Amino acid sequence: MEYTDANQSSEEIAADTHQETRRDNKLLARQVARYLMQNPEFFEERMELLETIKIPRDNGKTVSLMTHQTNLLRERNIEMRQRLDQLLHNARDNDQLFFNSRRLLLALLEAENISEVTKALYSSFTAGFNVEFTSLTLFEPVSASRQSLGQVQISTFADAETAIGAILRNGRPICGALRQQEKEFLFGNEAPNVASSAVVPLANQLGVLAVGSSDPQYYRSSLGTLFLSYIGEVLERLLPKLVNSS
């Protein structure tokens, strides 16, 4: 039997009673939860109870547990369908990427001079990969005739170091916004229209391959450069035998 202080006010007694009730309710809730965890078959013979259990929602209303479970399954089903649609979309994109890459690679292998290399490269990047601006710069010495060079740019390595030295010293593909002199060196008259770029230095001081976009976010620093690096490796093997041809 509990005794109360005679000096306590009715408000204090009510507050103490309320606090004790809350403690009892928490203890009872833990006991119920523990029992249900230990007896997961409890509702198998009491299915009617599931309809009486109410779940609060964000809008302040309540729904039955059965309705809540139904809605949850429906939401998960929608999420799974969305994931499946995304997987199918990615698969189609990968198929198209493989097709365009294969066509570009075959065109590069069939090229007989640098002009044909740049023609295949530029047209494929534009039509197959939605690239707005493409730039291929080779460093001297290049003994091939000007006529056979096509759209390729020729530069001394010293001039390249002055304009894009940081890119060359890095030696790895980069993405993001370029400095003004870097854009002017790589893209020439198109430089004012280039807001973001991906650049791949070619090995053995052969040159540099760059692509650009008018969208500042298109070539972000976090964007992968695997494909562009792959094309760069192909050019590193293909171009040396063409730069000294007539």
N, C-alpha and C positions, 0 to 999 in steps of 0.2 A: 504494500500500500504506500502510495506516494503522498508526501506532505508538502504543503505549500507555505511559503513565508506569509504570515498574516499582514505584513507591511506591503506586500506586492499589490500593485493596482490590477484592476481587471484587464487592462490593456496588456500588461506584462505577462499575466497569466495566459491570456489568449495567444500571445506571441510565442511563449514557451510551448504551449500545446501544439501550435501550428508547426514549430520546428521539430517536435517529437514525431508528429504525424508524417512530416517529410522524410525523416530518418527511417521510420517504419516502412513507408512506401518504397524507398530506395532499397531497403533490405528485402522486401517482398519481391520487388522487380528482379533483383539479382537471383533470388531463389527460383522464381519462375523461369528466368532465362537459363539457369543452370539445369533445371529439370527438363526443359524442352531440348536442350543440347544432348542430355543424357538419354532422352526418350524421343528420338526423331519420328517414331511411328505414332506419336500421341494423336495426331489429327486424322490418321487413317480411318478410324472408326467414329470420328467426330467432325466430318467434313462440313456440317452445317455451321460449326463455329467460325469457319473461315469467312463466311459471309458477314458475320457480326463484327469482325475485327476491322477497325478503321485506320487508314493511313493518312496523316496530314499532308497536304500539298502546298506548293509555294504560294498559291493564290488564297490560302487560308481555308479552303474547303477540305473536306475529307472524302476518301473513296474507300471501298472495301478492299481487303487484301487481295481478293480474287481479281477485282478490276485493276488494281495496281500491277499485279503480275502480268495480266493480259496486256496492259499498256507497255510494260517493260519489255515483254517479248516482241511486241510490235515494233518498238523503237530499235531493238537489237536487230530485228529482221531488216528494217530499213537501212541501218548502218552496214549490215553485211552485204546488202545489195549494192550500196554505194561503193564499198570496197571492191566488190567483184567488177563493177563497171569501171573503176579506176584501173584495176589490173588488166582488163581487156583493152582499155584505152592505151595503157603503157605498152602492151604487147603489140598493138597496131603501130604505135610510134616506133618501137624497136625494129619492127619489120621494115618500115619505111626508111629508117636510118640505115639499116643494113643494105637495102636496095640502093639507096643513093651513094653510100660509101663504096659499094662494089662497083657501081658504074663509074664513079670518079677515079677509083684506083685503076681500073682497066684503061680509062682514057689517058691517065698519066703514063702508064706503062707503054702505051702505043705511041706516045708523043715522040717525034723525031727531032725536035728542036725546042728551045725555050719558049718560043712564041706559042707553040702548040700546048706546052705545059701550062702557060698562063691562061690561055684560052679555055682549056679544060677546067682549070682551077677556078677562075673567076665565074664562068657560066654555071658551074656546078654549085658553087657556094651560093650564088644568087637564086637559082631556080630550085635547088634541092634542099638547101639549108637556111633559106631566108636571111642570108647575110647581106646587109646593106652596102658595106664598104670592104673591099679586099685590097691588100697591098703586099706585094712580094718584092723585096729589095735584095739585090745581090751585091757583094763587095768585090771590088777590083782585086786582081786582074781578071777581066773577062774578055777573051779574044773573039767571041762569037760576034758576027756582024750585027749592026744595029737593027737591020731588017728582021733578023731571026730572033730578036729579043722580045718582040711583041709589047705587052703592057708592063713588063718587068722594069723596075727602076734600078739604076746602077749608081753606086756610091763608093767612095774610098772608105776604108775602115776608119781612117783618122776623122773624116767628117761624121761618120756614124757615131764614133766615140764622143764627139763634141755634142751631138744632138740627143743621142739615146744611150749614153755611156752607162747609166745606172741599170738599164734593161740588159745590156750586153754583159755587164759584170755579174749581174744576178744569175745569168745563164739558164734560168728556168722560166717556164711560161708564166705570164702574169695577166691579171684581169683587173679592170676598173677604169678610173679616169686617168688620162695621161696629161702631162704638162703640155703647154702650148707648143713649145719647140719640138717636142716628141711627136705630137700630132702632125705638125707641118712637115717634119722629115718623112714620116711614114705615109701620110695620106695626101700630101701636096695641097691642091686646090680644094679638096674635099674636107680639109681639116676643120673648118668652121662648123661643119654639119655633124662631126663625130663627137658624141658625148660620153661614150664608154667604149672600151676596146679590150681585145685579148691579143697578146703578142707572144710569139714563140721565136726565140733566137735559134738559128740553125747552127749545127755543130761545125767546128773547124773554121770559124770565121767565114762561113759560106754566105750568110745573109740573114734576113729576118722576115718572118711571115706574120702579118697582122690582119685582123678583121675588126670592124667597127660598127657601131649602131648610133642612131640619133636618140635612142632612149638611154638616159643616164643610168638606169638600173638594169639594163639588159645584160651587160657584162660586169657583174659584181665581183668583188674580191673573193667571194666564197664560191663563185661559179667554177665548176670543174673544167679543166682544159684537156681532158683525156683525148677527145677526138682531134682537136687541133694539134696536139703533140704527136698523135699518130700520123697525121698528114705531114707534119714537119719531118718525121723520121723517114717517110717515103721520099720526100724531096731531097733530104740529105744523101740518100743513096742514088737518086736519079739525076740530080742536077750536075754533079761534078763531071760527068762524061759529056754533058751538053754545053757547058760554059766555054769550053775551048774548041768547040766545033765551029765550022764556018757557017 
